[in-house]
Amino acid sequence: MNILDQFKLNGKVAIVTGAGQGIGKRVALGYLQAGAKVVLAALADDNLTTTAAEFEQLFPGCSVAAPCNVTSQTSVDALVAATLEKWGRIDIAVCNAGVVSFNGLEAMPLDEFERIIKVNVSGVFLTAQACAQQMIKQGRGGSVIVTASMSATVINTPQKIGHYCASKAAAKQLAKAMAVEFAQHNIRVNSISPGYIMTELVEPLTDMHALWKPQIPMRRLGTPEELMGLYLYLACDASRYMTGSDLIIDGGFTSV
């Protein structure tokens, strides 16, 4: 087989959470370009509506918007049901939805801490579990990809995001545990840990950019487009023997 053929996703169906903007939007775009059908899952807002319309123009009939709250089992179950009704299968699940806030641990209210954990950890669990259950029924295996963060490995400064670091470390370890448990079903589970990426939410934080860049060996923030290839690799047949891995892509930040 030609190596490039292994990177094609023709005939595959992918669910991408947090697909309305940022990393999730680019991952979904990459999967569409590789030939997959893609379910764009995100909270119902203008971003999801705009992205769905944009992709429909580029790839008619190949993507669908599915409003979803990943912290709700009912909502996640509805997401899976809608995917099966539309395309009858699930091959790839990207658990990408996540949130962060900038509030030090010394003053953080419990409800704020729990909100971060609920989205970044429970949301991964619910999405991955529901998709894996369907993959097991199908009997063809599949790929689950968790968006962790370099914050699962280091504590970022000067911003105070200890709650986020804890949640992403938990998500990374959860992915490893699922990789071990799901391997018997030929379901691969890996995580990707991006560094500072210039998403729509990060772009306005220009004061922080000036503080972050000197800490990065490549002296710049990454772009969402620079993550697309890695998400494609973990979704496609080229990585069919890879599971339980966390791949850091951070411009060298965690190497120093």
Backbone torsions as a table, in degrees:
resi	resn	phi	psi	omega
1	MET	NA	136.1	174.1
2	ASN	-63.0	132.9	-176.3
3	ILE	-56.7	-35.2	-178.5
4	LEU	-66.9	-27.6	177.9
5	ASP	-65.2	-27.1	-179.2
6	GLN	-70.2	-16.6	-179.3
7	PHE	-93.1	0.2	178.6
8	LYS	-81.9	148.2	179.7
9	LEU	-117.8	23.1	-179.7
10	ASN	-56.9	132.1	179.5
11	GLY	84.4	-5.1	-179.7
12	LYS	-92.5	151.8	175.7
13	VAL	-120.8	127.6	-177.1
14	ALA	-120.1	140.2	168.2
15	ILE	-106.2	129.1	176.9
16	VAL	-123.6	116.4	177.0
17	THR	-88.1	156.8	-175.1
18	GLY	64.1	35.1	-171.5
19	ALA	-89.9	2.0	-177.0
20	GLY	-72.4	-25.6	-178.6
21	GLN	-161.4	-179.4	172.4
22	GLY	61.4	-142.7	-176.5
23	ILE	-60.1	-45.1	-177.5
24	GLY	-59.1	-39.5	179.4
25	LYS	-63.4	-43.5	-178.9
26	ARG	-70.4	-35.5	176.1
27	VAL	-61.7	-46.2	179.0
28	ALA	-60.7	-41.8	178.2
29	LEU	-60.9	-44.6	179.3
30	GLY	-61.0	-40.2	179.4
31	TYR	-67.1	-38.2	176.2
32	LEU	-63.6	-42.7	179.1
33	GLN	-63.5	-29.6	-179.4
34	ALA	-86.1	-1.3	173.1
35	GLY	105.9	4.4	-178.5
36	ALA	-83.5	160.7	163.8
37	LYS	-91.8	138.0	-171.3
38	VAL	-130.1	132.0	173.3
39	VAL	-99.0	119.1	-178.5
40	LEU	-90.3	103.5	-176.6
41	ALA	-105.5	129.4	178.6
42	ALA	-169.2	168.7	172.8
43	LEU	-60.0	144.0	-178.7
44	ALA	-68.7	108.5	177.2
45	ASP	-155.7	-177.8	-177.2
46	ASP	-63.5	-33.1	-179.5
47	ASN	-61.4	-45.2	-180.0
48	LEU	-64.7	-43.2	179.9
49	THR	-61.9	-44.9	-178.9
50	THR	-66.1	-44.1	-179.9
51	THR	-63.8	-43.3	179.6
52	ALA	-60.9	-41.3	179.4
53	ALA	-67.2	-40.0	178.9
54	GLU	-63.1	-45.5	-178.8
55	PHE	-70.3	-32.0	178.6
56	GLU	-64.7	-35.6	176.8
57	GLN	-68.5	-39.9	-177.5
58	LEU	-76.2	-39.6	-175.6
59	PHE	-134.9	75.7	-174.7
60	PRO	-55.2	129.5	175.8
61	GLY	75.1	7.8	-175.6
62	CYS	-106.3	-5.4	178.3
63	SER	-141.9	158.6	179.3
64	VAL	-147.2	141.4	177.1
65	ALA	-85.0	138.0	179.8
66	ALA	-137.6	94.7	177.9
67	PRO	-54.6	132.6	-175.3
68	CYS	-153.9	137.5	170.6
69	ASN	-106.3	107.4	-172.0
70	VAL	-68.2	-11.7	178.0
71	THR	-86.1	-3.4	-179.2
72	SER	-110.4	120.0	178.9
73	GLN	-63.2	-36.4	177.8
74	THR	-61.2	-42.9	-179.0
75	SER	-68.0	-41.5	179.0
76	VAL	-66.5	-40.5	177.3
77	ASP	-62.2	-38.1	177.7
78	ALA	-66.2	-35.5	177.0
79	LEU	-61.7	-46.8	179.2
80	VAL	-63.6	-43.9	-179.9
81	ALA	-61.4	-42.0	179.8
82	ALA	-65.1	-37.5	178.3
83	THR	-64.9	-43.8	-179.8
84	LEU	-67.4	-36.9	178.5
85	GLU	-65.4	-36.8	-177.4
86	LYS	-77.5	-48.5	-171.2
87	TRP	-129.2	-4.6	169.5
88	GLY	77.3	6.5	-178.1
89	ARG	-163.6	162.5	171.9
90	ILE	-135.6	124.1	-179.5
91	ASP	-113.4	-28.9	-174.6
92	ILE	-136.6	133.3	175.4
93	ALA	-128.8	119.7	177.9
94	VAL	-107.3	109.4	-179.3
95	CYS	-89.7	88.4	-168.9
96	ASN	-113.6	-19.2	-177.2
97	ALA	-59.2	134.5	-179.8
98	GLY	-161.8	160.7	179.1
99	VAL	-138.3	160.4	176.4
100	VAL	-148.2	155.5	170.9
101	SER	-139.4	162.5	-177.5
102	PHE	-112.1	88.9	-177.2
103	ASN	-151.3	123.3	-176.8
104	GLY	-63.1	151.6	-177.3
105	LEU	-65.7	-25.6	-176.8
106	GLU	-68.1	-21.9	-177.7
107	ALA	-123.1	5.0	-173.5
108	MET	-73.1	127.0	175.2
109	PRO	-67.4	150.6	-178.8
110	LEU	-59.1	-38.5	-177.1
111	ASP	-65.9	-31.4	177.1
112	GLU	-70.1	-43.1	177.4
113	PHE	-60.5	-44.4	-177.8
114	GLU	-67.8	-31.9	177.9
115	ARG	-64.4	-42.6	179.1
116	ILE	-63.3	-46.0	-179.7
117	ILE	-64.4	-39.2	-176.9
118	LYS	-64.3	-43.9	179.9
119	VAL	-73.7	-50.1	-169.1
120	ASN	-79.4	-21.4	-179.3
121	VAL	-116.0	-57.0	179.8
122	SER	-63.0	-35.5	178.4
123	GLY	-63.9	-38.8	175.4
124	VAL	-64.6	-46.3	-179.6
125	PHE	-58.3	-50.2	-176.3
126	LEU	-63.7	-44.0	-178.6
127	THR	-67.1	-48.4	-178.6
128	ALA	-64.2	-42.4	-179.2
129	GLN	-62.1	-48.2	-177.4
130	ALA	-63.5	-41.8	-179.7
131	CYS	-70.8	-39.1	179.0
132	ALA	-65.0	-37.7	177.5
133	GLN	-59.6	-40.3	177.9
134	GLN	-70.2	-40.1	177.9
135	MET	-60.7	-38.7	178.3
136	ILE	-63.8	-43.0	178.1
137	LYS	-60.6	-38.5	-177.4
138	GLN	-70.3	-31.2	177.9
139	GLY	74.2	18.7	-178.6
140	ARG	-113.7	5.7	-175.7
141	GLY	75.5	-164.2	179.8
142	GLY	165.7	-177.7	-179.5
143	SER	-131.9	128.2	173.8
144	VAL	-112.7	128.8	-178.2
145	ILE	-124.0	124.4	-178.4
146	VAL	-105.5	129.9	172.5
147	THR	-84.0	105.1	174.4
148	ALA	-93.6	-130.8	179.9
149	SER	-176.1	155.4	170.2
150	MET	-60.4	-19.4	177.6
151	SER	-68.5	-8.8	172.5
152	ALA	-78.7	-14.1	-176.6
153	THR	-112.1	-34.6	-178.5
154	VAL	-125.2	165.7	173.1
155	ILE	-103.7	117.3	-175.7
156	ASN	-74.3	146.5	173.5
157	THR	-140.2	154.9	7.0
158	PRO	-87.6	-7.8	179.4
159	GLN	-64.6	147.1	-178.4
160	LYS	-101.1	98.9	-177.1
161	ILE	-133.4	43.0	-179.2
162	GLY	-57.7	-36.2	178.4
163	HIS	-63.6	-38.1	179.3
164	TYR	-68.5	-43.8	178.3
165	CYS	-58.3	-44.4	179.8
166	ALA	-63.3	-41.4	-177.7
167	SER	-67.8	-38.8	-178.6
168	LYS	-74.5	-32.5	173.8
169	ALA	-63.9	-40.0	177.4
170	ALA	-65.5	-41.3	179.6
171	ALA	-64.1	-40.4	178.8
172	LYS	-63.7	-45.0	-179.4
173	GLN	-70.5	-33.9	175.5
174	LEU	-61.8	-40.7	178.2
175	ALA	-61.1	-41.6	178.3
176	LYS	-63.6	-42.2	179.5
177	ALA	-64.0	-41.9	178.2
178	MET	-66.0	-35.6	178.7
179	ALA	-59.2	-42.3	179.9
180	VAL	-68.0	-45.0	-176.3
181	GLU	-71.2	-35.2	-174.3
182	PHE	-91.2	-7.2	-175.4
183	ALA	-59.3	-34.4	-179.4
184	GLN	-63.0	-18.6	179.0
185	HIS	-100.4	9.7	-177.6
186	ASN	61.0	31.6	173.4
187	ILE	-102.3	118.7	-179.7
188	ARG	-92.8	138.4	178.3
189	VAL	-130.4	120.4	178.4
190	ASN	-134.7	162.8	176.0
191	SER	-125.0	154.3	176.0
192	ILE	-119.5	132.7	-177.6
193	SER	-116.9	90.7	178.3
194	PRO	-72.1	153.9	170.6
195	GLY	-89.5	-144.4	179.0
196	TYR	-73.9	116.3	-176.2
197	ILE	-119.3	136.1	-176.1
198	MET	-80.7	73.5	174.6
199	THR	-85.9	176.4	179.3
200	GLU	-61.5	-28.9	-179.8
201	LEU	-80.5	-29.4	-177.7
202	VAL	-87.2	-29.8	-174.6
203	GLU	-53.4	-41.2	-178.3
204	PRO	-71.3	-11.7	-174.6
205	LEU	-84.5	57.5	-172.5
206	THR	-62.7	-34.4	178.3
207	ASP	-62.5	-36.7	179.4
208	MET	-73.0	-33.8	179.1
209	HIS	-55.9	-42.9	-178.1
210	ALA	-64.3	-28.5	178.6
211	LEU	-83.4	-32.9	-177.1
212	TRP	-77.3	-41.5	-171.0
213	LYS	-56.5	-41.5	179.2
214	PRO	-64.6	-19.3	179.9
215	GLN	-84.0	-12.8	-175.6
216	ILE	-99.8	122.5	179.9
217	PRO	-53.4	-34.5	179.2
218	MET	-81.8	-4.0	173.8
219	ARG	59.8	29.7	175.5
220	ARG	-157.7	162.0	172.5
221	LEU	-81.2	153.6	174.9
222	GLY	-80.8	172.1	176.0
223	THR	-116.1	153.6	177.4
224	PRO	-57.4	-33.4	-179.9
225	GLU	-62.9	-28.4	-179.3
226	GLU	-76.1	-4.9	176.1
227	LEU	-97.9	-16.2	-171.6
228	MET	-59.5	-40.8	-178.0
229	GLY	-64.3	-37.6	-179.4
230	LEU	-69.0	-41.3	176.9
231	TYR	-65.6	-36.4	177.3
232	LEU	-66.0	-43.1	-180.0
233	TYR	-57.2	-45.9	-177.5
234	LEU	-72.4	-19.1	179.8
235	ALA	-87.4	-23.5	-168.8
236	CYS	-100.4	177.6	-177.0
237	ASP	-69.7	-16.6	179.9
238	ALA	-63.6	-21.9	-179.0
239	SER	-111.8	28.6	-170.4
240	ARG	-67.9	-12.4	176.1
241	TYR	-105.6	12.0	-175.5
242	MET	-106.9	120.9	175.2
243	THR	-154.3	151.9	-179.6
244	GLY	77.4	14.2	-177.7
245	SER	-100.9	150.9	170.6
246	ASP	-118.5	121.5	-176.7
247	LEU	-107.5	116.0	-179.3
248	ILE	-91.0	130.6	177.7
249	ILE	-133.5	95.5	-166.0
250	ASP	-141.7	18.0	-179.6
251	GLY	66.8	16.6	179.0
252	GLY	93.7	4.4	-173.6
253	PHE	-54.6	-47.9	-174.9
254	THR	-82.0	2.7	180.0
255	SER	-89.4	-9.2	-176.7
256	VAL	-122.7	NA	NA
